């Protein structure tokens, strides 16, 4: 699954347009490499979102098969490993 669609499908970003903007501004890293929106996400990849004051990191646990998932099921798809509120999942 493309990273822009993945970020939206698992509720890391609210809208796909937001994910695309973040990717265009080079604040999204996949395995420590800034990526474009067409990059595919695989299981065990590390996604890092670099904000001005902090960063969030997520480990991909599984790829969703639907366009969107309920917020309560986010922990089935990603594990938060760094950043604010690490204990969310």
PDB file of N, CA, C and O in Angstrom:
ATOM      1  N   UNK A   1       0.841  -1.175   0.000  1.00  0.00           N
ATOM      2  CA  UNK A   1       0.000   0.000   0.000  1.00  0.00           C
ATOM      3  C   UNK A   1       0.887   1.239   0.000  1.00  0.00           C
ATOM      4  O   UNK A   1       1.910   1.277   0.683  1.00  0.00           O
ATOM      5  N   UNK A   2       0.493   2.247  -0.765  1.00  0.00           N
ATOM      6  CA  UNK A   2       1.250   3.503  -0.824  1.00  0.00           C
ATOM      7  C   UNK A   2       1.228   4.193   0.534  1.00  0.00           C
ATOM      8  O   UNK A   2       0.247   4.107   1.273  1.00  0.00           O
ATOM      9  N   UNK A   3       2.319   4.876   0.850  1.00  0.00           N
ATOM     10  CA  UNK A   3       2.438   5.479   2.178  1.00  0.00           C
ATOM     11  C   UNK A   3       1.393   6.561   2.422  1.00  0.00           C
ATOM     12  O   UNK A   3       0.917   6.698   3.549  1.00  0.00           O
ATOM     13  N   UNK A   4       1.019   7.335   1.404  1.00  0.00           N
ATOM     14  CA  UNK A   4       0.004   8.365   1.615  1.00  0.00           C
ATOM     15  C   UNK A   4      -1.346   7.741   1.967  1.00  0.00           C
ATOM     16  O   UNK A   4      -2.066   8.252   2.825  1.00  0.00           O
ATOM     17  N   UNK A   5      -1.680   6.652   1.312  1.00  0.00           N
ATOM     18  CA  UNK A   5      -2.934   5.954   1.612  1.00  0.00           C
ATOM     19  C   UNK A   5      -2.861   5.264   2.972  1.00  0.00           C
ATOM     20  O   UNK A   5      -3.846   5.237   3.710  1.00  0.00           O
ATOM     21  N   UNK A   6      -1.698   4.707   3.305  1.00  0.00           N
ATOM     22  CA  UNK A   6      -1.517   4.016   4.588  1.00  0.00           C
ATOM     23  C   UNK A   6      -1.695   4.983   5.756  1.00  0.00           C
ATOM     24  O   UNK A   6      -2.404   4.674   6.714  1.00  0.00           O
ATOM     25  N   UNK A   7      -1.053   6.157   5.682  1.00  0.00           N
ATOM     26  CA  UNK A   7      -1.150   7.132   6.768  1.00  0.00           C
ATOM     27  C   UNK A   7      -2.602   7.519   7.037  1.00  0.00           C
ATOM     28  O   UNK A   7      -3.004   7.701   8.186  1.00  0.00           O
ATOM     29  N   UNK A   8      -3.373   7.641   5.977  1.00  0.00           N
ATOM     30  CA  UNK A   8      -4.787   7.983   6.137  1.00  0.00           C
ATOM     31  C   UNK A   8      -5.613   6.783   6.586  1.00  0.00           C
ATOM     32  O   UNK A   8      -6.486   6.926   7.442  1.00  0.00           O
ATOM     33  N   UNK A   9      -5.357   5.619   6.033  1.00  0.00           N
ATOM     34  CA  UNK A   9      -6.168   4.428   6.337  1.00  0.00           C
ATOM     35  C   UNK A   9      -6.064   4.014   7.800  1.00  0.00           C
ATOM     36  O   UNK A   9      -7.044   3.539   8.374  1.00  0.00           O
ATOM     37  N   UNK A  10      -4.897   4.184   8.411  1.00  0.00           N
ATOM     38  CA  UNK A  10      -4.730   3.769   9.808  1.00  0.00           C
ATOM     39  C   UNK A  10      -4.856   4.939  10.783  1.00  0.00           C
ATOM     40  O   UNK A  10      -4.518   4.813  11.960  1.00  0.00           O
ATOM     41  N   UNK A  11      -5.343   6.072  10.289  1.00  0.00           N
ATOM     42  CA  UNK A  11      -5.655   7.243  11.114  1.00  0.00           C
ATOM     43  C   UNK A  11      -4.448   7.943  11.727  1.00  0.00           C
ATOM     44  O   UNK A  11      -4.564   8.556  12.788  1.00  0.00           O
ATOM     45  N   UNK A  12      -3.300   7.861  11.079  1.00  0.00           N
ATOM     46  CA  UNK A  12      -2.160   8.656  11.534  1.00  0.00           C
ATOM     47  C   UNK A  12      -2.384  10.107  11.110  1.00  0.00           C
ATOM     48  O   UNK A  12      -2.072  11.030  11.862  1.00  0.00           O
ATOM     49  N   UNK A  13      -2.925  10.311   9.908  1.00  0.00           N
ATOM     50  CA  UNK A  13      -3.348  11.641   9.464  1.00  0.00           C
ATOM     51  C   UNK A  13      -4.857  11.622   9.252  1.00  0.00           C
ATOM     52  O   UNK A  13      -5.434  10.573   8.967  1.00  0.00           O
ATOM     53  N   UNK A  14      -5.496  12.781   9.391  1.00  0.00           N
ATOM     54  CA  UNK A  14      -6.956  12.845   9.269  1.00  0.00           C
ATOM     55  C   UNK A  14      -7.423  12.708   7.823  1.00  0.00           C
ATOM     56  O   UNK A  14      -8.465  12.110   7.554  1.00  0.00           O
ATOM     57  N   UNK A  15      -6.646  13.264   6.896  1.00  0.00           N
ATOM     58  CA  UNK A  15      -7.025  13.206   5.485  1.00  0.00           C
ATOM     59  C   UNK A  15      -5.814  12.862   4.642  1.00  0.00           C
ATOM     60  O   UNK A  15      -4.676  13.134   5.025  1.00  0.00           O
ATOM     61  N   UNK A  16      -6.070  12.257   3.487  1.00  0.00           N
ATOM     62  CA  UNK A  16      -4.982  11.896   2.594  1.00  0.00           C
ATOM     63  C   UNK A  16      -4.261  13.139   2.068  1.00  0.00           C
ATOM     64  O   UNK A  16      -3.056  13.091   1.819  1.00  0.00           O
ATOM     65  N   UNK A  17      -4.975  14.238   1.899  1.00  0.00           N
ATOM     66  CA  UNK A  17      -4.349  15.482   1.447  1.00  0.00           C
ATOM     67  C   UNK A  17      -3.308  15.967   2.457  1.00  0.00           C
ATOM     68  O   UNK A  17      -2.268  16.504   2.074  1.00  0.00           O
ATOM     69  N   UNK A  18      -3.589  15.778   3.737  1.00  0.00           N
ATOM     70  CA  UNK A  18      -2.626  16.148   4.783  1.00  0.00           C
ATOM     71  C   UNK A  18      -1.381  15.275   4.660  1.00  0.00           C
ATOM     72  O   UNK A  18      -0.257  15.769   4.750  1.00  0.00           O
ATOM     73  N   UNK A  19      -1.586  13.979   4.454  1.00  0.00           N
ATOM     74  CA  UNK A  19      -0.457  13.065   4.279  1.00  0.00           C
ATOM     75  C   UNK A  19       0.379  13.465   3.064  1.00  0.00           C
ATOM     76  O   UNK A  19       1.608  13.458   3.128  1.00  0.00           O
ATOM     77  N   UNK A  20      -0.278  13.810   1.966  1.00  0.00           N
ATOM     78  CA  UNK A  20       0.437  14.223   0.757  1.00  0.00           C
ATOM     79  C   UNK A  20       1.249  15.488   0.997  1.00  0.00           C
ATOM     80  O   UNK A  20       2.389  15.582   0.545  1.00  0.00           O
ATOM     81  N   UNK A  21       0.677  16.467   1.705  1.00  0.00           N
ATOM     82  CA  UNK A  21       1.409  17.691   2.028  1.00  0.00           C
ATOM     83  C   UNK A  21       2.636  17.393   2.871  1.00  0.00           C
ATOM     84  O   UNK A  21       3.711  17.941   2.626  1.00  0.00           O
ATOM     85  N   UNK A  22       2.479  16.524   3.866  1.00  0.00           N
ATOM     86  CA  UNK A  22       3.613  16.166   4.718  1.00  0.00           C
ATOM     87  C   UNK A  22       4.707  15.470   3.908  1.00  0.00           C
ATOM     88  O   UNK A  22       5.894  15.719   4.117  1.00  0.00           O
ATOM     89  N   UNK A  23       4.308  14.611   2.996  1.00  0.00           N
ATOM     90  CA  UNK A  23       5.287  13.916   2.154  1.00  0.00           C
ATOM     91  C   UNK A  23       5.995  14.891   1.219  1.00  0.00           C
ATOM     92  O   UNK A  23       7.197  14.766   0.984  1.00  0.00           O
ATOM     93  N   UNK A  24       5.255  15.862   0.685  1.00  0.00           N
ATOM     94  CA  UNK A  24       5.862  16.866  -0.195  1.00  0.00           C
ATOM     95  C   UNK A  24       6.841  17.765   0.547  1.00  0.00           C
ATOM     96  O   UNK A  24       7.796  18.265  -0.048  1.00  0.00           O
ATOM     97  N   UNK A  25       6.616  17.973   1.834  1.00  0.00           N
ATOM     98  CA  UNK A  25       7.490  18.820   2.653  1.00  0.00           C
ATOM     99  C   UNK A  25       8.646  18.032   3.289  1.00  0.00           C
ATOM    100  O   UNK A  25       9.419  18.586   4.071  1.00  0.00           O
ATOM    101  N   UNK A  26       8.758  16.756   2.956  1.00  0.00           N
ATOM    102  CA  UNK A  26       9.855  15.896   3.454  1.00  0.00           C
ATOM    103  C   UNK A  26       9.908  15.802   4.973  1.00  0.00           C
ATOM    104  O   UNK A  26      10.983  15.874   5.569  1.00  0.00           O
ATOM    105  N   UNK A  27       8.744  15.642   5.598  1.00  0.00           N
ATOM    106  CA  UNK A  27       8.710  15.436   7.044  1.00  0.00           C
ATOM    107  C   UNK A  27       8.307  14.003   7.388  1.00  0.00           C
ATOM    108  O   UNK A  27       8.185  13.659   8.564  1.00  0.00           O
ATOM    109  N   UNK A  28       8.100  13.167   6.370  1.00  0.00           N
ATOM    110  CA  UNK A  28       7.762  11.759   6.574  1.00  0.00           C
ATOM    111  C   UNK A  28       8.940  10.914   6.115  1.00  0.00           C
ATOM    112  O   UNK A  28       9.417  11.048   4.988  1.00  0.00           O
ATOM    113  N   UNK A  29       9.400  10.046   7.003  1.00  0.00           N
ATOM    114  CA  UNK A  29      10.538   9.183   6.703  1.00  0.00           C
ATOM    115  C   UNK A  29      10.114   7.729   6.825  1.00  0.00           C
ATOM    116  O   UNK A  29       9.383   7.363   7.745  1.00  0.00           O
ATOM    117  N   UNK A  30      10.564   6.917   5.912  1.00  0.00           N
ATOM    118  CA  UNK A  30      10.316   5.480   5.945  1.00  0.00           C
ATOM    119  C   UNK A  30      11.670   4.815   6.092  1.00  0.00           C
ATOM    120  O   UNK A  30      12.500   4.881   5.186  1.00  0.00           O
ATOM    121  N   UNK A  31      11.896   4.178   7.225  1.00  0.00           N
ATOM    122  CA  UNK A  31      13.191   3.564   7.532  1.00  0.00           C
ATOM    123  C   UNK A  31      14.324   4.585   7.394  1.00  0.00           C
ATOM    124  O   UNK A  31      15.363   4.307   6.795  1.00  0.00           O
ATOM    125  N   UNK A  32      14.096   5.783   7.970  1.00  0.00           N
ATOM    126  CA  UNK A  32      15.059   6.892   8.015  1.00  0.00           C
ATOM    127  C   UNK A  32      15.390   7.499   6.658  1.00  0.00           C
ATOM    128  O   UNK A  32      16.438   8.129   6.515  1.00  0.00           O
ATOM    129  N   UNK A  33      14.534   7.330   5.665  1.00  0.00           N
ATOM    130  CA  UNK A  33      14.724   7.935   4.354  1.00  0.00           C
ATOM    131  C   UNK A  33      13.468   8.729   4.011  1.00  0.00           C
ATOM    132  O   UNK A  33      12.360   8.196   4.068  1.00  0.00           O
ATOM    133  N   UNK A  34      13.641  10.014   3.652  1.00  0.00           N
ATOM    134  CA  UNK A  34      12.493  10.819   3.225  1.00  0.00           C
ATOM    135  C   UNK A  34      11.946  10.201   1.941  1.00  0.00           C
ATOM    136  O   UNK A  34      12.707   9.877   1.028  1.00  0.00           O
ATOM    137  N   UNK A  35      10.630  10.040   1.875  1.00  0.00           N
ATOM    138  CA  UNK A  35      10.028   9.325   0.747  1.00  0.00           C
ATOM    139  C   UNK A  35       8.952  10.168   0.069  1.00  0.00           C
ATOM    140  O   UNK A  35       8.449  11.144   0.626  1.00  0.00           O
ATOM    141  N   UNK A  36       8.622   9.761  -1.138  1.00  0.00           N
ATOM    142  CA  UNK A  36       7.525  10.370  -1.887  1.00  0.00           C
ATOM    143  C   UNK A  36       6.255   9.576  -1.615  1.00  0.00           C
ATOM    144  O   UNK A  36       6.303   8.482  -1.052  1.00  0.00           O
ATOM    145  N   UNK A  37       5.110  10.140  -2.022  1.00  0.00           N
ATOM    146  CA  UNK A  37       3.823   9.525  -1.684  1.00  0.00           C
ATOM    147  C   UNK A  37       3.592   8.183  -2.349  1.00  0.00           C
ATOM    148  O   UNK A  37       2.724   7.432  -1.904  1.00  0.00           O
ATOM    149  N   UNK A  38       4.322   7.854  -3.383  1.00  0.00           N
ATOM    150  CA  UNK A  38       4.109   6.590  -4.089  1.00  0.00           C
ATOM    151  C   UNK A  38       4.880   5.416  -3.480  1.00  0.00           C
ATOM    152  O   UNK A  38       4.727   4.283  -3.935  1.00  0.00           O
ATOM    153  N   UNK A  39       5.695   5.666  -2.470  1.00  0.00           N
ATOM    154  CA  UNK A  39       6.491   4.600  -1.847  1.00  0.00           C
ATOM    155  C   UNK A  39       5.583   3.604  -1.130  1.00  0.00           C
ATOM    156  O   UNK A  39       4.673   3.999  -0.402  1.00  0.00           O
ATOM    157  N   UNK A  40       5.831   2.327  -1.337  1.00  0.00           N
ATOM    158  CA  UNK A  40       5.030   1.284  -0.693  1.00  0.00           C
ATOM    159  C   UNK A  40       5.507   1.007   0.726  1.00  0.00           C
ATOM    160  O   UNK A  40       6.704   1.023   1.012  1.00  0.00           O
ATOM    161  N   UNK A  41       4.547   0.754   1.603  1.00  0.00           N
ATOM    162  CA  UNK A  41       4.814   0.414   3.001  1.00  0.00           C
ATOM    163  C   UNK A  41       4.725  -1.101   3.135  1.00  0.00           C
ATOM    164  O   UNK A  41       3.843  -1.735   2.556  1.00  0.00           O
ATOM    165  N   UNK A  42       5.654  -1.678   3.909  1.00  0.00           N
ATOM    166  CA  UNK A  42       5.654  -3.120   4.152  1.00  0.00           C
ATOM    167  C   UNK A  42       5.642  -3.365   5.661  1.00  0.00           C
ATOM    168  O   UNK A  42       5.939  -2.468   6.450  1.00  0.00           O
ATOM    169  N   UNK A  43       5.302  -4.563   6.039  1.00  0.00           N
ATOM    170  CA  UNK A  43       5.295  -4.947   7.455  1.00  0.00           C
ATOM    171  C   UNK A  43       6.705  -4.802   8.023  1.00  0.00           C
ATOM    172  O   UNK A  43       7.687  -5.147   7.365  1.00  0.00           O
ATOM    173  N   UNK A  44       6.795  -4.296   9.235  1.00  0.00           N
ATOM    174  CA  UNK A  44       8.030  -4.029   9.994  1.00  0.00           C
ATOM    175  C   UNK A  44       8.769  -2.773   9.551  1.00  0.00           C
ATOM    176  O   UNK A  44       9.846  -2.492  10.077  1.00  0.00           O
ATOM    177  N   UNK A  45       8.234  -2.006   8.603  1.00  0.00           N
ATOM    178  CA  UNK A  45       8.820  -0.712   8.270  1.00  0.00           C
ATOM    179  C   UNK A  45       8.614   0.238   9.448  1.00  0.00           C
ATOM    180  O   UNK A  45       7.672   0.080  10.224  1.00  0.00           O
ATOM    181  N   UNK A  46       9.500   1.222   9.575  1.00  0.00           N
ATOM    182  CA  UNK A  46       9.388   2.255  10.593  1.00  0.00           C
ATOM    183  C   UNK A  46       9.047   3.568   9.890  1.00  0.00           C
ATOM    184  O   UNK A  46       9.777   4.028   9.011  1.00  0.00           O
ATOM    185  N   UNK A  47       7.926   4.160  10.294  1.00  0.00           N
ATOM    186  CA  UNK A  47       7.494   5.444   9.746  1.00  0.00           C
ATOM    187  C   UNK A  47       7.766   6.506  10.800  1.00  0.00           C
ATOM    188  O   UNK A  47       7.359   6.364  11.954  1.00  0.00           O
ATOM    189  N   UNK A  48       8.453   7.569  10.403  1.00  0.00           N
ATOM    190  CA  UNK A  48       8.753   8.663  11.322  1.00  0.00           C
ATOM    191  C   UNK A  48       8.152   9.947  10.757  1.00  0.00           C
ATOM    192  O   UNK A  48       8.365  10.283   9.592  1.00  0.00           O
ATOM    193  N   UNK A  49       7.400  10.657  11.593  1.00  0.00           N
ATOM    194  CA  UNK A  49       6.850  11.958  11.244  1.00  0.00           C
ATOM    195  C   UNK A  49       7.623  12.996  12.045  1.00  0.00           C
ATOM    196  O   UNK A  49       7.552  13.015  13.274  1.00  0.00           O
ATOM    197  N   UNK A  50       8.361  13.858  11.355  1.00  0.00           N
ATOM    198  CA  UNK A  50       9.214  14.843  12.007  1.00  0.00           C
ATOM    199  C   UNK A  50       8.480  16.184  12.069  1.00  0.00           C
ATOM    200  O   UNK A  50       8.337  16.864  11.053  1.00  0.00           O
ATOM    201  N   UNK A  51       8.016  16.561  13.264  1.00  0.00           N
ATOM    202  CA  UNK A  51       7.380  17.848  13.478  1.00  0.00           C
ATOM    203  C   UNK A  51       8.442  18.852  13.911  1.00  0.00           C
ATOM    204  O   UNK A  51       9.602  18.477  14.081  1.00  0.00           O
ATOM    205  N   UNK A  52       8.076  20.111  14.093  1.00  0.00           N
ATOM    206  CA  UNK A  52       9.053  21.128  14.467  1.00  0.00           C
ATOM    207  C   UNK A  52       9.676  20.850  15.833  1.00  0.00           C
ATOM    208  O   UNK A  52      10.887  20.996  15.999  1.00  0.00           O
ATOM    209  N   UNK A  53       8.869  20.455  16.804  1.00  0.00           N
ATOM    210  CA  UNK A  53       9.368  20.307  18.170  1.00  0.00           C
ATOM    211  C   UNK A  53       9.563  18.871  18.619  1.00  0.00           C
ATOM    212  O   UNK A  53      10.222  18.630  19.630  1.00  0.00           O
ATOM    213  N   UNK A  54       9.013  17.920  17.899  1.00  0.00           N
ATOM    214  CA  UNK A  54       9.138  16.515  18.285  1.00  0.00           C
ATOM    215  C   UNK A  54       8.898  15.643  17.060  1.00  0.00           C
ATOM    216  O   UNK A  54       8.597  16.143  15.977  1.00  0.00           O
ATOM    217  N   UNK A  55       9.034  14.338  17.244  1.00  0.00           N
ATOM    218  CA  UNK A  55       8.751  13.402  16.148  1.00  0.00           C
ATOM    219  C   UNK A  55       7.967  12.211  16.704  1.00  0.00           C
ATOM    220  O   UNK A  55       8.069  11.875  17.884  1.00  0.00           O
ATOM    221  N   UNK A  56       7.197  11.593  15.839  1.00  0.00           N
ATOM    222  CA  UNK A  56       6.465  10.379  16.182  1.00  0.00           C
ATOM    223  C   UNK A  56       6.992   9.247  15.310  1.00  0.00           C
ATOM    224  O   UNK A  56       7.264   9.449  14.127  1.00  0.00           O
ATOM    225  N   UNK A  57       7.136   8.062  15.886  1.00  0.00           N
ATOM    226  CA  UNK A  57       7.583   6.894  15.135  1.00  0.00           C
ATOM    227  C   UNK A  57       6.587   5.756  15.314  1.00  0.00           C
ATOM    228  O   UNK A  57       6.056   5.527  16.402  1.00  0.00           O
ATOM    229  N   UNK A  58       6.352   5.055  14.217  1.00  0.00           N
ATOM    230  CA  UNK A  58       5.411   3.942  14.209  1.00  0.00           C
ATOM    231  C   UNK A  58       6.041   2.743  13.498  1.00  0.00           C
ATOM    232  O   UNK A  58       6.717   2.907  12.482  1.00  0.00           O
ATOM    233  N   UNK A  59       5.823   1.554  14.023  1.00  0.00           N
ATOM    234  CA  UNK A  59       6.228   0.315  13.362  1.00  0.00           C
ATOM    235  C   UNK A  59       4.973  -0.271  12.710  1.00  0.00           C
ATOM    236  O   UNK A  59       3.927  -0.380  13.350  1.00  0.00           O
ATOM    237  N   UNK A  60       5.086  -0.645  11.447  1.00  0.00           N
ATOM    238  CA  UNK A  60       3.957  -1.208  10.713  1.00  0.00           C
ATOM    239  C   UNK A  60       3.784  -2.665  11.124  1.00  0.00           C
ATOM    240  O   UNK A  60       4.704  -3.469  10.969  1.00  0.00           O
ATOM    241  N   UNK A  61       2.607  -3.008  11.648  1.00  0.00           N
ATOM    242  CA  UNK A  61       2.318  -4.374  12.084  1.00  0.00           C
ATOM    243  C   UNK A  61       1.593  -5.174  11.002  1.00  0.00           C
ATOM    244  O   UNK A  61       1.856  -6.363  10.820  1.00  0.00           O
ATOM    245  N   UNK A  62       0.687  -4.522  10.293  1.00  0.00           N
ATOM    246  CA  UNK A  62      -0.005  -5.164   9.173  1.00  0.00           C
ATOM    247  C   UNK A  62      -0.553  -4.092   8.245  1.00  0.00           C
ATOM    248  O   UNK A  62      -0.687  -2.931   8.631  1.00  0.00           O
ATOM    249  N   UNK A  63      -0.863  -4.486   7.033  1.00  0.00           N
ATOM    250  CA  UNK A  63      -1.371  -3.578   6.014  1.00  0.00           C
ATOM    251  C   UNK A  63      -2.893  -3.727   5.950  1.00  0.00           C
ATOM    252  O   UNK A  63      -3.391  -4.842   5.797  1.00  0.00           O
ATOM    253  N   UNK A  64      -3.642  -2.625   6.064  1.00  0.00           N
ATOM    254  CA  UNK A  64      -5.100  -2.737   5.990  1.00  0.00           C
ATOM    255  C   UNK A  64      -5.567  -3.110   4.583  1.00  0.00           C
ATOM    256  O   UNK A  64      -4.924  -2.772   3.590  1.00  0.00           O
ATOM    257  N   UNK A  65      -6.682  -3.804   4.520  1.00  0.00           N
ATOM    258  CA  UNK A  65      -7.236  -4.199   3.224  1.00  0.00           C
ATOM    259  C   UNK A  65      -8.370  -3.278   2.801  1.00  0.00           C
ATOM    260  O   UNK A  65      -8.889  -3.400   1.691  1.00  0.00           O
ATOM    261  N   UNK A  66      -8.756  -2.359   3.675  1.00  0.00           N
ATOM    262  CA  UNK A  66      -9.822  -1.418   3.365  1.00  0.00           C
ATOM    263  C   UNK A  66      -9.277   0.000   3.289  1.00  0.00           C
ATOM    264  O   UNK A  66      -8.163   0.276   3.733  1.00  0.00           O
ATOM    265  N   UNK A  67     -10.073   0.890   2.724  1.00  0.00           N
ATOM    266  CA  UNK A  67      -9.662   2.284   2.545  1.00  0.00           C
ATOM    267  C   UNK A  67      -9.493   3.021   3.865  1.00  0.00           C
ATOM    268  O   UNK A  67      -8.635   3.896   3.989  1.00  0.00           O
ATOM    269  N   UNK A  68     -10.304   2.671   4.842  1.00  0.00           N
ATOM    270  CA  UNK A  68     -10.192   3.301   6.152  1.00  0.00           C
ATOM    271  C   UNK A  68     -10.507   2.276   7.238  1.00  0.00           C
ATOM    272  O   UNK A  68     -11.180   1.272   7.006  1.00  0.00           O
ATOM    273  N   UNK A  69      -9.993   2.568   8.429  1.00  0.00           N
ATOM    274  CA  UNK A  69     -10.231   1.692   9.572  1.00  0.00           C
ATOM    275  C   UNK A  69     -10.715   2.538  10.741  1.00  0.00           C
ATOM    276  O   UNK A  69     -10.393   3.725  10.807  1.00  0.00           O
ATOM    277  N   UNK A  70     -11.474   1.965  11.659  1.00  0.00           N
ATOM    278  CA  UNK A  70     -11.908   2.723  12.835  1.00  0.00           C
ATOM    279  C   UNK A  70     -10.704   3.123  13.695  1.00  0.00           C
ATOM    280  O   UNK A  70      -9.725   2.382  13.784  1.00  0.00           O
ATOM    281  N   UNK A  71     -10.786   4.297  14.324  1.00  0.00           N
ATOM    282  CA  UNK A  71      -9.685   4.773  15.165  1.00  0.00           C
ATOM    283  C   UNK A  71      -9.316   3.788  16.254  1.00  0.00           C
ATOM    284  O   UNK A  71      -8.143   3.662  16.604  1.00  0.00           O
ATOM    285  N   UNK A  72     -10.295   3.091  16.793  1.00  0.00           N
ATOM    286  CA  UNK A  72     -10.046   2.132  17.855  1.00  0.00           C
ATOM    287  C   UNK A  72      -9.226   0.928  17.422  1.00  0.00           C
ATOM    288  O   UNK A  72      -8.698   0.200  18.262  1.00  0.00           O
ATOM    289  N   UNK A  73      -9.118   0.715  16.121  1.00  0.00           N
ATOM    290  CA  UNK A  73      -8.360  -0.431  15.616  1.00  0.00           C
ATOM    291  C   UNK A  73      -6.978  -0.027  15.090  1.00  0.00           C
ATOM    292  O   UNK A  73      -6.293  -0.841  14.470  1.00  0.00           O
ATOM    293  N   UNK A  74      -6.569   1.203  15.326  1.00  0.00           N
ATOM    294  CA  UNK A  74      -5.265   1.682  14.863  1.00  0.00           C
ATOM    295  C   UNK A  74      -4.123   0.802  15.379  1.00  0.00           C
ATOM    296  O   UNK A  74      -3.148   0.563  14.667  1.00  0.00           O
ATOM    297  N   UNK A  75      -4.248   0.326  16.609  1.00  0.00           N
ATOM    298  CA  UNK A  75      -3.187  -0.473  17.231  1.00  0.00           C
ATOM    299  C   UNK A  75      -2.990  -1.830  16.564  1.00  0.00           C
ATOM    300  O   UNK A  75      -1.967  -2.479  16.782  1.00  0.00           O
ATOM    301  N   UNK A  76      -3.941  -2.264  15.765  1.00  0.00           N
ATOM    302  CA  UNK A  76      -3.778  -3.514  15.021  1.00  0.00           C
ATOM    303  C   UNK A  76      -2.827  -3.347  13.840  1.00  0.00           C
ATOM    304  O   UNK A  76      -2.249  -4.320  13.356  1.00  0.00           O
ATOM    305  N   UNK A  77      -2.669  -2.103  13.378  1.00  0.00           N
ATOM    306  CA  UNK A  77      -1.899  -1.840  12.169  1.00  0.00           C
ATOM    307  C   UNK A  77      -0.544  -1.193  12.431  1.00  0.00           C
ATOM    308  O   UNK A  77       0.408  -1.422  11.684  1.00  0.00           O
ATOM    309  N   UNK A  78      -0.449  -0.385  13.487  1.00  0.00           N
ATOM    310  CA  UNK A  78       0.819   0.262  13.825  1.00  0.00           C
ATOM    311  C   UNK A  78       1.062   0.199  15.325  1.00  0.00           C
ATOM    312  O   UNK A  78       0.130   0.156  16.128  1.00  0.00           O
ATOM    313  N   UNK A  79       2.335   0.196  15.673  1.00  0.00           N
ATOM    314  CA  UNK A  79       2.755   0.258  17.074  1.00  0.00           C
ATOM    315  C   UNK A  79       3.552   1.534  17.235  1.00  0.00           C
ATOM    316  O   UNK A  79       4.551   1.726  16.542  1.00  0.00           O
ATOM    317  N   UNK A  80       3.137   2.406  18.127  1.00  0.00           N
ATOM    318  CA  UNK A  80       3.851   3.666  18.346  1.00  0.00           C
ATOM    319  C   UNK A  80       5.100   3.363  19.167  1.00  0.00           C
ATOM    320  O   UNK A  80       5.017   2.814  20.265  1.00  0.00           O
ATOM    321  N   UNK A  81       6.253   3.726  18.620  1.00  0.00           N
ATOM    322  CA  UNK A  81       7.515   3.397  19.303  1.00  0.00           C
ATOM    323  C   UNK A  81       8.299   4.621  19.744  1.00  0.00           C
ATOM    324  O   UNK A  81       9.316   4.485  20.424  1.00  0.00           O
ATOM    325  N   UNK A  82       7.852   5.805  19.376  1.00  0.00           N
ATOM    326  CA  UNK A  82       8.560   7.008  19.795  1.00  0.00           C
ATOM    327  C   UNK A  82       7.676   8.219  19.664  1.00  0.00           C
ATOM    328  O   UNK A  82       6.706   8.204  18.906  1.00  0.00           O
ATOM    329  N   UNK A  83       8.000   9.279  20.398  1.00  0.00           N
ATOM    330  CA  UNK A  83       7.238  10.507  20.318  1.00  0.00           C
ATOM    331  C   UNK A  83       6.351  10.705  21.517  1.00  0.00           C
ATOM    332  O   UNK A  83       6.508  10.048  22.546  1.00  0.00           O
ATOM    333  N   UNK A  84       5.401  11.636  21.370  1.00  0.00           N
ATOM    334  CA  UNK A  84       4.472  11.944  22.460  1.00  0.00           C
ATOM    335  C   UNK A  84       3.463  10.809  22.632  1.00  0.00           C
ATOM    336  O   UNK A  84       3.107  10.128  21.671  1.00  0.00           O
ATOM    337  N   UNK A  85       3.013  10.618  23.863  1.00  0.00           N
ATOM    338  CA  UNK A  85       1.977   9.628  24.186  1.00  0.00           C
ATOM    339  C   UNK A  85       2.310   8.243  23.643  1.00  0.00           C
ATOM    340  O   UNK A  85       1.498   7.646  22.936  1.00  0.00           O
ATOM    341  N   UNK A  86       3.469   7.737  23.958  1.00  0.00           N
ATOM    342  CA  UNK A  86       3.927   6.452  23.446  1.00  0.00           C
ATOM    343  C   UNK A  86       2.989   5.319  23.851  1.00  0.00           C
ATOM    344  O   UNK A  86       2.892   4.321  23.136  1.00  0.00           O
ATOM    345  N   UNK A  87       2.313   5.447  24.954  1.00  0.00           N
ATOM    346  CA  UNK A  87       1.459   4.373  25.437  1.00  0.00           C
ATOM    347  C   UNK A  87       0.071   4.347  24.808  1.00  0.00           C
ATOM    348  O   UNK A  87      -0.813   3.669  25.333  1.00  0.00           O
ATOM    349  N   UNK A  88      -0.157   5.058  23.704  1.00  0.00           N
ATOM    350  CA  UNK A  88      -1.473   5.082  23.070  1.00  0.00           C
ATOM    351  C   UNK A  88      -1.911   3.691  22.635  1.00  0.00           C
ATOM    352  O   UNK A  88      -3.079   3.341  22.804  1.00  0.00           O
ATOM    353  N   UNK A  89      -1.029   2.905  22.092  1.00  0.00           N
ATOM    354  CA  UNK A  89      -1.390   1.573  21.587  1.00  0.00           C
ATOM    355  C   UNK A  89      -0.901   0.496  22.524  1.00  0.00           C
ATOM    356  O   UNK A  89      -1.111  -0.689  22.266  1.00  0.00           O
TER     357      UNK A  89
END
